[in-house]
């Protein structure tokens, strides 16, 4: 093993383009050391989606990439179950109190009643 990088999506039910920076670093490291990229492939577990951004980058990669099944494993003398851990993360994220804060407009908006020739308007 020549290195380890970790990326965790904020929304557990969809992949984002934000993985690209971390995955590019891992691919660069593998390329420099003529190594194979190993990753935990959660899509091998029934019902989990493939990560479209990871898949695209790995298809274009100059190195071999192999997904590993997310089997439970021993870490520092304790069993770690990746599916259980990320399922719990997904369940926690559906609770409204776990959602990240979002900006909401709290004052009413008045729209102009006359037509305008400008596309840009302050609302």
C-alpha positions as CSV (number, residue, x, y, z in Angstrom):
1,X,0.0,0.0,0.0
2,X,1.5,3.3,-1.0
3,X,-1.2,5.7,0.3
4,X,-4.8,6.1,1.4
5,X,-7.2,8.9,0.7
6,X,-10.7,9.2,2.1
7,X,-13.7,11.0,0.7
8,X,-17.2,11.0,2.2
9,X,-20.2,12.5,0.4
10,X,-22.3,14.9,2.4
11,X,-25.5,13.5,0.7
12,X,-25.3,9.7,1.1
13,X,-27.8,9.0,-1.7
14,X,-26.0,10.7,-4.6
15,X,-22.4,11.2,-5.8
16,X,-21.1,14.6,-6.5
17,X,-18.3,16.1,-8.6
18,X,-16.5,17.1,-5.4
19,X,-14.9,13.6,-5.4
20,X,-12.8,14.6,-8.4
21,X,-10.0,16.4,-6.5
22,X,-9.5,13.5,-4.1
23,X,-9.7,10.8,-6.7
24,X,-7.3,12.7,-9.0
25,X,-4.7,12.8,-6.2
26,X,-5.1,9.0,-5.7
27,X,-4.8,8.4,-9.4
28,X,-1.7,10.6,-9.6
29,X,-0.1,8.7,-6.7
30,X,-0.9,5.3,-8.4
31,X,0.5,6.5,-11.7
32,X,3.7,7.7,-10.1
33,X,4.2,4.3,-8.4
34,X,2.8,2.1,-11.2
35,X,0.2,0.9,-8.7
36,X,-3.4,-0.2,-8.9
37,X,-6.2,1.9,-7.4
38,X,-8.3,0.0,-4.9
39,X,-11.6,1.5,-3.7
40,X,-14.5,0.3,-1.6
41,X,-17.3,-0.3,-4.1
42,X,-20.5,0.3,-2.2
43,X,-22.5,-0.3,-5.5
44,X,-21.7,-4.0,-5.1
45,X,-24.1,-4.0,-2.1
46,X,-27.7,-4.4,-3.3
47,X,-29.5,-1.1,-4.0
48,X,-26.5,1.2,-3.7
49,X,-25.9,3.4,-6.8
50,X,-22.7,3.7,-8.7
51,X,-20.9,7.0,-8.3
52,X,-21.0,8.5,-11.8
53,X,-18.1,11.0,-11.3
54,X,-15.8,8.3,-9.9
55,X,-16.8,5.9,-12.6
56,X,-16.0,8.4,-15.4
57,X,-12.6,9.3,-13.9
58,X,-11.6,5.7,-13.4
59,X,-12.6,4.8,-16.9
60,X,-10.2,7.5,-18.2
61,X,-7.4,6.6,-15.7
62,X,-4.0,5.5,-16.9
63,X,-3.9,2.8,-14.2
64,X,-6.0,-0.2,-13.3
65,X,-8.8,0.4,-10.8
66,X,-10.5,-2.3,-8.8
67,X,-13.5,-2.1,-6.5
68,X,-13.5,-4.1,-3.3
69,X,-16.7,-5.5,-1.7
70,X,-17.4,-3.5,1.5
71,X,-16.9,-6.5,3.8
72,X,-16.6,-5.9,7.6
73,X,-13.0,-5.8,8.7
74,X,-10.9,-5.6,11.9
75,X,-9.4,-2.1,12.6
76,X,-7.4,-1.6,15.8
77,X,-8.9,-4.7,17.3
78,X,-12.5,-3.6,16.6
79,X,-14.8,-4.8,13.9
80,X,-15.9,-2.2,11.4
81,X,-18.9,-2.8,9.1
82,X,-18.8,-0.2,6.3
83,X,-22.3,-1.0,5.1
84,X,-23.7,-0.7,8.7
85,X,-21.8,2.6,9.3
86,X,-22.8,4.2,6.1
87,X,-26.4,3.0,6.4
88,X,-26.6,4.7,9.8
89,X,-25.1,7.8,8.2
90,X,-27.8,7.7,5.5
91,X,-30.6,7.2,8.1
92,X,-29.3,10.1,10.2
93,X,-29.2,12.4,7.2
94,X,-32.9,12.0,6.5
95,X,-33.7,13.7,9.9
96,X,-34.4,17.4,9.3
97,X,-32.2,18.3,12.3
98,X,-29.3,16.7,10.5
99,X,-29.7,18.7,7.4
100,X,-27.1,21.5,6.8
101,X,-28.5,25.0,7.2
102,X,-29.9,26.6,4.0
103,X,-30.4,30.2,3.3
104,X,-34.0,31.1,3.1
105,X,-35.6,34.5,2.2
106,X,-37.6,35.6,5.3
107,X,-39.1,38.8,3.9
108,X,-41.8,39.0,1.3
109,X,-40.8,39.8,-2.2
110,X,-42.6,42.4,-4.3
111,X,-42.5,41.9,-8.0
112,X,-42.8,44.9,-10.4
113,X,-46.2,45.2,-12.0
114,X,-44.9,46.9,-15.2
115,X,-42.9,45.2,-17.9
116,X,-39.2,45.8,-18.0
117,X,-36.8,45.9,-20.9
118,X,-34.0,44.7,-18.6
119,X,-33.5,41.1,-17.7
120,X,-31.6,41.9,-14.5
121,X,-33.7,43.1,-11.6
122,X,-33.2,43.3,-7.9
123,X,-35.7,41.2,-6.1
